[in-house]
Amino acid sequence: MKKIFLFLAMILMIFGCGEEKKQNKPSQQNQTPPQAEAPAQPKAGSNRYSPVVDAVKKIENSVVNIRTEKLVRTSVGPFGRETIHGENYMNDFFGYDRTYKTQSLGSGFIVRTDGTIITNYHVIESATKIYVITTDNKSYEARLVGGDKILDIAVLKIISGGKFPAVKIGNSDGAMLGETVIAMGNPYGLNSSITTGVVSSVKRIINIGNGYSLYIQTDALINPGNSGGPLINLDGEVIGINSAVVQEAQGIGFSIPINTAIRILPEILKTGKVTAGYMGFSARELKDKDGISLVVTRVEKASNAEKIGMRTGDRILQVNGLPVSSILAMSNMLRSYPPSSVVQVVVQRGSKTFKGQILLTEYPDNYGISVLRNTYGLTFTPKDDYLVISSTGISETVQEGDVLVAMNDTEIKDINHLNSYIMDNMGTEIMMTLYRYGQLFRVKFQL
């Protein structure tokens, strides 16, 4: 009997302990997992506060993501071949159109508190819709104010209005070799994409396909999504516009000097396009034993070029301190200098070298037409809705009676349109489409 009581006591003790453990064990359902603490900011004086960190903090809220939508119209030919509309006249005339929507992404930065933004032209080219996303993840619709394809600069404006943080503009002419710089962007909606490097050239002239342009060269990598973002110095000042234009370049970044954009900004805000200044002379490329050089072929009477003593036959060595040896290079360099700018030229005459400063002016009326006449002997006569070649100095390719259809992909209807098109594309190569005896053909011209 005593053994039975001892056995029952042991059972009660075992169940009692189990119950106590059960009650002391916290409920899995009511248990709250520990919260991760926000990373502590480094203390004042920490080595983590580098000049790069300080510079980024000054500007990061002014860098934006740019998303565009555009409609692409293609022409499908009678044999099923598809091209961008305007590239193949057989498809355009005998095929049918197909339209689809595409999207692209890039970066930009706010230069005025009213929502004015600078970016690359290629980021927004042909866009039908433009959206801007700021660092606080707010999305705004923007409109294209204007820009220039050759300089690859565009100006946008946030439509809704409001006040936005603007960058501090630096002086790209003061960029120094070996100076640390930061390439920033906001690609794919990811805030503050940052690469660092040093300046390896302050005046790099490269041909990017639509002509020669001047760049700041760095080893700060620039991916396509960072195109249009700012290149800044350690003071947090913008000294360039990132431009991912040389795809085969490895470990090299190119940025458009900010001074180029600031020079043309007032003209773009006023007229929507770049208004280049007039030098007062014409030149052509001459190839000899010493290489290719630019030779003055015409100095306009009463022009500022004539006033400083320029003559036919002078060889142009430099424009604003940069060596030039092609019409395209000189025209692109001068494209960012509006009327009232002063440009220095260095010319060689015989064994002597002369320097002078030319005050740029507005182009004379109908200057585009006079360029075609003076350079190629081409004149035009209106007929119905087209222009007909009435005289030519290049009869081996262009003949009297040829009908002018288009310049590049732009259909030309009258003489004023032709003049303005030439003026807008000075310094570039254009493709003139002509019609003769039932056939279309194209002739390339250097303006």
Secondary structure as UniProt FT lines:
FT   HELIX           2..24
FT   TURN            28..30
FT   TURN            44..45
FT   TURN            47..48
FT   HELIX           51..59
FT   HELIX           60..62
FT   STRAND          63..76
FT   TURN            78..79
FT   STRAND          82..84
FT   TURN            85..86
FT   HELIX           89..94
FT   STRAND          96..112
FT   TURN            113..115
FT   STRAND          116..119
FT   HELIX           121..124
FT   TURN            125..126
FT   STRAND          129..133
FT   TURN            135..136
FT   STRAND          139..148
FT   TURN            149..152
FT   STRAND          153..158
FT   TURN            159..160
FT   STRAND          168..169
FT   HELIX           172..174
FT   TURN            177..178
FT   STRAND          180..185
FT   HELIX           187..189
FT   STRAND          193..207
FT   STRAND          212..218
FT   HELIX           224..226
FT   TURN            227..228
FT   STRAND          230..232
FT   TURN            234..235
FT   STRAND          237..243
FT   TURN            247..248
FT   STRAND          253..257
FT   HELIX           258..271
FT   STRAND          281..288
FT   TURN            289..290
FT   STRAND          291..299
FT   TURN            301..302
FT   HELIX           304..307
FT   TURN            308..309
FT   TURN            312..313
FT   STRAND          315..319
FT   TURN            320..321
FT   STRAND          322..323
FT   HELIX           327..334
FT   TURN            335..336
FT   TURN            339..340
FT   STRAND          342..349
FT   TURN            350..351
FT   STRAND          352..359
FT   TURN            365..366
FT   HELIX           367..376
FT   STRAND          379..383
FT   TURN            384..385
FT   STRAND          386..391
FT   TURN            395..397
FT   TURN            400..401
FT   STRAND          403..407
FT   TURN            408..409
FT   STRAND          410..411
FT   HELIX           415..424
FT   TURN            425..427
FT   STRAND          429..436
FT   TURN            437..438
FT   STRAND          439..446
//
